[in-house]
Amino acid sequence: MYKSVSAEEAVKIIKNNDRIYIQAAAADPQILIDALTQRHRELKNVEISHLHTEGNAPYADIKYKDSFHVNSYFIGKNVRHTIQAGNGSYTPVFLSELPILFKRNIVPIDVAFIQVSPPDRHGYCSLGVSVEATLAAIDNAKHVIAQINPNMPRTHGDGIIHISELDIFVEHDSPIHEHILPKPNKIEQKIGDYIAELIDDGATLQMGIGSIPNAVLSKLTNHKNLGLHTEMFSDGVIDLILKDVINGNKKGINPGRAMATFLMGTKKLYDYVNDNPFVEMRTSDFVNDVAIIRQNPKMVAINSAIEIDVTGQVCADSIGTKLYSGVGGQMDFIRGASLSEGGKAIIAMPSQTKKGISRIVPFLKKGAGVVTTRAHIHYVVTEYGVADLYGKTIKQRTQSLINIAHPNHREWIEKTYFEQTIANSI
């Protein structure tokens, strides 16, 4: 009844001026992306939209600018050059609200590119490692093109779709994109120590991917009854789950289960989540909904920043005017954790860049994007300690943040800030 076609045949349905949504993170179907790019001579003004994707993005090459235009909801390394060259766009949006753009037809979708597990005996496939806004894209797209891949794990939750929902599919065996992180360095380990001290037994965790989250997880082996309600997680949680440190018993939402909207890690992670009912994959408008997040008592949100000014404004999506990443789910979880009973919202980062530039600054760079406002900020953590800014005056915040800045920059930060504020008050 259902027949597989080649990737080249599958992408023939795409026409000029179409908008395509590509499933995010490790789930982007590379075979469809490559076949689409091969059609560049035949196509004009095709918009390719997505969150961060792990695979290659050949369509983002500037030489294809007349054929393809990139629209990123979260800018990844593979398309950053195109955004900065002016052949791409960035749409700021909370991850919790991206599905709404599709559901309300604010951003109409012509074609959804997805990757799914093979159908079970009832004909149901799984979106596997990435649900986020993909389900909304599928429901509202004119055409759904899928790569059916036996390596895609079958995950529980929202991402179950029947093969009849696929307009066209390609059967292709290829590895799921892996994301391998280096071991945390001494600075990251120190930050991990400080954050681990802030986490109480029975807390529910949200954290992104990176060396600092991994450092935090490595410090939690003696904690008890932790939960996981996060937009994504990686390999670092597996050992804690197996040791019953993370069991979800104290969660307010779906107790006894770990919840995420996408996953990114190694084959070890993908094998672990395959047909594992402990891991529940839900859409981002559920996982990242502040009203849902706040129902977890002792919710702890751990996020990062590019720079923070001494009043507590957090820049996380740009370096000055240079667009770098995205809003993502930072504010969703900062707000959700803040409103949770006993919750803690944490921004964690090294005190300076690898080039020795301070991340705590008197003033944000010109054109910098404020992702988390000074009214939302709670804890800021560097390798020099913890600054609790909640309920603090601007003067109190300034001193607290200077105290956890790198010693090489503290005098400059204080002098520059107060000279400028005094000058502007005259």
N, C-alpha and C positions, 0 to 999 in steps of 0.2 A: 504493500500500500504506500509506504514511504520510501523514496528512492534518493540515494546520495548522488551528488554531482561533484564535479571538480571545482576547486576554488575559482578558477578562471571563469567557469560557467556561472558560478554563484554570484559573482560581483557584476555580471552584465546587467543586472536589474538597476544598478545605480546610474543616474542620469545627471546632467548639468543642473547646478543650483540645489542639489539635494543636501540635507543635513544628516550626518551619520553620528550616532552615539556608540562609542566603543566601551565595552565592559572594562572595569577599572583594575588597577594594581597588577596582580600576577595572572589575571584571567584574560588579558587581551589576546584575541585569536590571531597570532602572527601570520598564519597562512592566508587569512582573508585580507589582512592589512597589506601584505606583500603583493597579492593578486590585484588589489585595488590600485596600488601605486603603479603597477605595470600598465594600467590603463590611462596614465597621465596625459598622453597625447590626445585621447578621445574626450576628455572631460574638462569642464570649465567651472570654476567657482563652487566646488564641492566643499562644504564645511565639515570638518572632522572635529567632533567635540568629545571631551572626556575629562575625567579626573586624572590623577597621576597614573601612568601606566609603566610597567616594568620592561616591556619588550622594546624592540627597535621601532622607530617612527620615521620610516623613509619618506613618507608624505610630507614631512616637515622640512625637507631640504629646500632651500631658497630657490633652487632651479625649477621647482614645481609650483611656484607661487601663483601662476595663472590657473592651475588645475585645482589646487587644494589650499584651503585656509584653515589654520588651527584655531579652535576656540577651547581654551583650557579653563576648567573649573577649579583646578589645582595644578600648578605648573611643575612638571617633572623635568629632570635633567635632559631627557631625550627630546624635548621641544623648547627648552628655555632659550636656545639660540634664535629660534624662529620668532618668539615673542619679542625678544630684544631687537631683532632686525626689522620689526614692523610688519612681518608677514604672518602675524598671529594675533589673537586677542585673548584677554583674560577677563572672565566674568566672575566678579566676587560674589560668593554665595555661601551661606552656612550649609554644611553637609546635610543638616536636618531638613533643609528647604529645597535641595536640588530636585528630589522627586516631585515636589509641588510644581516646579517650573514645567515639567512634562505633563503632569496630570491636568493642569489648568490650561494647557496649550499656550502658555506664555512663550515657551521655546518648543515649537512643533518639531517632532522627529520624523524623518522620512524612513530611515533605515537603522536598525539596531544590529551591531556586530557583537555576538556573544560566543562563549565557549562553555560547553556543558558536558556532563558525564553521559555515557551511553544510557539509553532508556532501560528501565527495569522491565519485568515481565508484564507490567500494566501500562507500559509506554511512557513512564515519567522519567524525565531527566533532572539533573541538579545543576544549579549555577555554581556549585562548588565553593571556591575560595573568595568569591566576590558577589555580593548581592546589591549593596549600596543603593544607587538610583536605577540599576539595570532593570529591575522588575517594572518600574514605572515607565521606562523607555520601551520595554517590550509591549506593555499594555497599550501604549499610545503611538507606537511606530506603525507606519503603513506596511513595512516589510521587516521581517526578522530573519537574519541569516546567521546560522550557527556552525561552529566547528564542534563536532562530537568527538571527544577525546577520551580514550580509556584511562588516561592518567589523571583526569580531573576527579578529585575525590567527591563522593556523594555525601553532602552535608545535610543536616537536619534544619528545619525552620522554614523560612519564607521562600527560599530559592528553588522550589520544586515546580517544574513546568512540564506539560504534556508535549510529546513530540508533535502533536497536531498544531501546536502554537508556533512551530518553526515553518516559515514559508519555504525556506531553502536550507539544506544542510550539507556539510562536507564532513566526511569521516576521515580523520587524520590523527595519527599517533605521534605526539610530540611531548617533550618534557614540559611541565608547568614551570614558568619562570621562577627561579630561585633568587632569594635576597640573602646574601651571607655577610654578616657583620664582623668586624674585627673585635678582639677582646677589649673591654673598657680599659683606658689608661688610668694612671694614678689620680689625675684630676677628676675624671668621671667616677672612679671608685669612691673618692672622697664625697662627691655630690650624692652618690648613692647612699653613703652612710648617713648623711644628714636627712635625706628623704625617708629612709627606713625608720628613723627615730620618730618621724611625724605620723607614721602609719600605725594605727591601733589594731589589736586583734579584732576580728569581725568586720573590718573595713572592706569595701568594694572598690576595686581599682579600675582606673582608665589610664592608659599610657600609650604612647605611640611607639614607633620603631626607632631604634638607635642604640648607641652605646650607653647612654644614661639610663634609659628604661631597663636595659639588660643589667646594668650595675645595680639598680634598685632591686630587681628581682633576685639577684644573687645574695642580697643581704636579708632576705625574708624567710629563710629556712626555719627559723624558730618561731615564726608567727603562727597564729591559729585562726581557722575559719575565715579565711579571706575569700572574697568573691571577685568575679571578673564581669564587668559591664563596660565595654570599650568599643570604640569604632573599629579597632583592629588589634590583633596581637600576633606575636611571632614565636619562635622556638623557645624563648626564655621561660614561658609559663609551664611548659610540659612537665619538667621535673617537680615543680611545686604542686601541680595537680596530682601527679603520681605519689607524692609524699603526703597528700591530704592537707597540705597547707592551704591550697586553693580548692575549696569544695562548694562554695556558694551557699552554705547553710544559713548565713545571716542576711542574705540579700532580701530586699523588699520586692524586687521584680524578678520573676522566674527563679526562685530559690532552688539551689541544687543544680543549676546550669550555668555555664559560661556563655556570655552573649557577645557577639561581634557583628559587624556588617561587612568586613572583608578581612582577609588573612594574607600575610606575606612573610615567607621564610624559606626554609629548605624542604627537601623531600621528607625529612623526618617529621616536620609539622604536617605536611599534606597527608602522609600515611596515618598520622595520629588522629586527624579529624575525620578520616574516611569512615562513614557509617557509625560515627561516635555520637550517641544521643546526649552526652554531657555538653557538647558544643552546639549552640543554637545560633544560626545565621539569620538575622532579621534585616529588614530594609532600614536605610539610614534615617528615614523620617520617624521611625520607631526608636531605634537604638539611641539616636542623638536628640530625641525630644526631651527638652528640659523638664517637662512635667513628668516624664517617665524616669529620667535619671535621678531626680531629687527624691524619689520614693525609696531609694537604697540608703539606709542609714550609714553614716560614716563613709560617704562617698568621697574618694580621693582621686582628683584629676591631676595628672602630671603632664605638663606640656612644656614646649620650649619657645625660644624667641631669638630673633636676630639681634635686637637691641632693646633696652628699656631705659627710659629717661628717669630722672630722679623723682619725678612726681608719680611714677607708676604706670605710664603709658607704655604698652607693649607693642612693638613692631614685629610682626612675624611673617609678613608676606612679601616684603620688598627690602632692598638695600637703597635707601633714598628713593629716587624715582625709578630705579631698576627693579622691575617685577621679578620675583624670585620663586615664590611657591604659591601659597593661597591661604584663604581663611580657614578652610577645612572645618574640623569639628571643635577647634579650640574653645570658642565662645560657648558652644553648646554645653560642653562639659565643665568649663569654668563656672558657668551660671548654675548648672545642675548640681555640682558639688557644693557651691556656696549656699544653696537653698536646702541641701540635705541636712537632716538632723545629725550634728557632729561631723559634717563634711569639711573637706579641706581642698582648696583650689591652689595648685602649686605651679609656678613657672620655674623651670630649672635650666641652667646653662652655665658653661664655663665663664669665668669673669672676663676673659679676653679671647680674641681670635688667635689662630695659629700664627698670625703675623704680628701679634702683640697689640692689637687695637681693642680698646675697652668696649665691652658690650653694655656696660652701664654708663650712660652719657648724661651730660647736663641737659641737652636738648636733642630730640630725634633729628636725624638728617632731613634736609629739605626734601619734601615729597614722600617721606616715609609713611607707610600705611599703619594706622592704629587698628589692630585686631582686637585686643583686649583693652578696654578703657581703664583709666585710673580709678573709676568707681567700682570696677569689677575685680580688681587685683586683690589677692590675699597674700599668699606666701611667695617670696622669691628666694631661690636657693642657688648659691655658687659654691665653689670649693672653699670659700672663706666664711661660710655660715648661712644662716637663715634670717631673712628680714620678713617680719610679719607686719604688713602694711594696712590690714583691715581696720577701719575706724581711726586711722592715724591722720594727723594734719599733714599738710604739704611739708612743713618744716621737719616734722618727725620722720616722714618718709625719706626725705632727702638725706638725713643723717644715717638712717638705717641702711639705705642702699649704698651710700659711700662706704660704710663699714664692711660691706661684703664685696666691694669692688676690688680689683687687683691693687695691691699697695702702690705700684708704679703710677697709678692713675688717680688716686684719691685726691691729692692736692689740686690737680688740674680740674677735676670734676667740680669740687667745691668752689674753687676760685672763679671758674668760668660761670657757673650757675649764679652765684650771688652777685658777681659783677654785672651780669646781664639783667638780672631781676631788679637790682637797685637802680641801674641806669634807666630801665624802662618805667620805673615808678616815679621818676623825677619829672 
